[in-house]
């Protein structure tokens, strides 16, 4: 079991935070996921015909994250929230990247709903996961760069376990060690908002959409929610 914890310091500074932790066990990443394929193709077709476009930095959902990034000292136009970067890529290039079915699923849900999303292979996570401020002593190896080691700046919001940082700048980029692959069988997906007063139902709908994509391809799936009033969840 893994404990996810929103620390008091982050919760106090961002009191409208709500995070959905969607878990999947017995995940089967090497079989076809037709619903995920269809979800991606639908978004791309709607973008091409002009009936839909991803949220950009003028959208309140993205604006809220830009404000949070600035609050902890990150320039959101240089280092963008994941959903912002994903939407920009889609708008410029058309198709979303195809990584593997689990990652493709949360990317589709993220860009559809305009909410940041990420995932951790729980088989590679050590100890508990905390969402806290960096103190400057942590290390981070970015996804796709196993030979790189970075040091988050003090005051930056990070996800971390007992080994090192899992995500920098709250949700900008995940770590290489806990990346989700076709062979990951126990995964925690996270969907986030810092404007729960406005977007709580949107987040819960997105979590349901993600579960719907996951459930045909796993043994069990659950959803837990973290917020300042209920900052812990064991998954």
LINFENCOR-V304035 format. One record per residue. N is the residue number from 1. RES is the residue in one small letter. PHI is phi in whole degrees, -180 to 180 (* if undefined). D_FIRST is the distance of its C-alpha to the first C-alpha in Angstrom with 1 decimal. Layout:
# LINFENCOR-V304035
n={N	N}
res={RES	RES}
phi={PHI	PHI}
d_first={D_FIRST	D_FIRST}
This chain:
# LINFENCOR-V304035
n={1	2	3	4	5	6	7	8	9	10	11	12	13	14	15	16	17	18	19	20	21	22	23	24	25	26	27	28	29	30	31	32	33	34	35	36	37	38	39	40	41	42	43	44	45	46	47	48	49	50	51	52	53	54	55	56	57	58	59	60	61	62	63	64	65	66	67	68	69	70	71	72	73	74	75	76	77	78	79	80	81	82	83	84	85	86	87	88	89	90	91	92	93	94	95	96	97	98	99	100	101	102	103	104	105	106	107	108	109	110	111	112	113	114	115	116	117	118	119	120	121	122	123	124	125	126	127	128	129	130	131	132	133	134	135	136	137	138	139	140	141	142	143	144	145	146	147	148	149	150	151	152	153	154	155	156	157	158	159	160	161	162	163	164	165	166	167	168	169	170	171	172	173	174	175	176	177	178	179	180	181	182	183	184	185	186	187	188	189	190	191	192	193	194	195	196	197	198	199	200	201	202	203	204	205	206	207	208	209	210	211	212	213	214	215	216	217	218	219	220	221	222	223	224	225	226	227	228	229	230	231	232	233	234	235}
res={x	x	x	x	x	x	x	x	x	x	x	x	x	x	x	x	x	x	x	x	x	x	x	x	x	x	x	x	x	x	x	x	x	x	x	x	x	x	x	x	x	x	x	x	x	x	x	x	x	x	x	x	x	x	x	x	x	x	x	x	x	x	x	x	x	x	x	x	x	x	x	x	x	x	x	x	x	x	x	x	x	x	x	x	x	x	x	x	x	x	x	x	x	x	x	x	x	x	x	x	x	x	x	x	x	x	x	x	x	x	x	x	x	x	x	x	x	x	x	x	x	x	x	x	x	x	x	x	x	x	x	x	x	x	x	x	x	x	x	x	x	x	x	x	x	x	x	x	x	x	x	x	x	x	x	x	x	x	x	x	x	x	x	x	x	x	x	x	x	x	x	x	x	x	x	x	x	x	x	x	x	x	x	x	x	x	x	x	x	x	x	x	x	x	x	x	x	x	x	x	x	x	x	x	x	x	x	x	x	x	x	x	x	x	x	x	x	x	x	x	x	x	x	x	x	x	x	x	x	x	x	x	x	x	x}
phi={*	-125	-90	-101	-139	-90	-73	-57	-63	-71	-62	-67	-76	-124	-72	-100	-75	-143	-126	-94	-109	-102	-106	-136	-118	67	-68	-118	-86	-106	-100	-65	-118	-63	-68	-67	-58	-66	-63	-65	-65	-65	-60	-66	-68	-67	-65	-66	-92	83	-86	-156	-146	-70	-61	-114	-70	-90	-79	-56	-66	-81	-55	-62	-72	-59	-64	-65	-59	-62	-63	-105	91	-107	-79	-73	-93	-103	-121	-92	-53	-57	-67	-66	-64	-67	-63	-64	-62	-62	-64	-83	-108	92	-77	-79	-66	-103	-103	-161	-58	-67	-66	-60	-66	-73	-64	-63	-67	-60	-74	-64	-101	69	-124	-63	-143	-157	-159	-131	-75	-67	-69	-107	-81	-112	67	-86	-108	-118	-105	-148	-82	-69	-107	96	-99	-79	-124	-146	-113	-66	-54	83	-131	-63	-93	-103	-128	-112	-123	-59	-76	-55	93	-75	-79	-135	-96	-147	-112	-80	-97	-166	-79	-96	-149	-94	51	66	-148	-72	-154	-88	-86	-71	-61	-103	-62	-92	-121	-62	-98	-70	-113	-135	-131	-110	-102	-123	-125	-136	-140	-112	-135	-65	-56	-92	-113	-58	-67	-60	-64	-68	-65	-63	-62	-65	-64	-65	-57	-62	-75	-80	-58	-67	-124	-148	-80	-143	-143	-136	-128	-123	-121	-110	-154	-58	-78	-133	-84	-121	-152	-102	-120}
d_first={0.0	3.8	6.8	9.9	13.0	16.7	18.7	21.9	24.3	23.3	23.1	26.5	28.1	26.9	26.7	26.8	23.5	21.3	18.3	16.8	13.4	13.8	11.2	12.6	11.6	14.4	16.3	19.8	21.3	24.5	26.0	28.3	26.9	30.2	29.1	27.6	30.8	32.8	31.0	31.8	35.3	36.0	35.1	37.2	40.1	40.1	40.2	43.0	45.1	44.6	42.9	39.7	38.7	35.4	35.0	36.7	37.0	39.4	36.9	35.5	31.9	32.5	34.8	32.1	29.9	33.0	33.6	30.1	30.5	33.9	32.6	30.4	33.2	32.4	35.3	33.8	36.7	36.1	32.3	31.4	28.4	26.8	28.2	31.6	31.7	30.7	33.3	35.9	35.4	35.6	38.8	40.4	39.6	39.1	36.3	32.7	31.3	29.8	26.8	24.7	24.0	20.5	21.9	25.2	23.6	22.1	25.3	27.4	25.6	25.7	29.4	30.3	29.0	29.7	26.2	24.2	21.3	19.0	16.0	13.6	12.7	8.9	10.3	12.4	10.4	10.4	8.8	8.8	11.0	14.2	17.2	20.0	23.5	24.1	26.2	27.9	26.3	23.4	23.8	23.1	24.0	24.8	24.0	26.8	28.0	26.4	29.3	29.2	27.7	28.1	27.8	27.0	29.6	29.0	28.3	26.7	23.6	20.7	17.1	15.9	13.1	14.2	16.4	18.4	18.9	17.2	19.9	23.3	25.4	22.6	22.7	25.6	24.1	20.8	20.2	21.3	18.4	15.7	18.2	17.8	20.1	21.5	19.3	15.9	14.0	10.6	11.6	11.2	14.8	16.3	19.6	21.4	24.5	26.3	28.8	26.9	30.2	31.6	28.8	26.2	27.5	27.7	24.0	23.1	25.5	24.1	20.5	22.2	24.2	21.3	19.6	23.0	23.2	19.8	19.9	22.7	20.8	17.4	16.2	14.3	14.1	13.1	14.3	13.4	16.0	16.3	19.7	21.6	21.6	17.9	16.4	12.7	10.0	6.4	5.7}
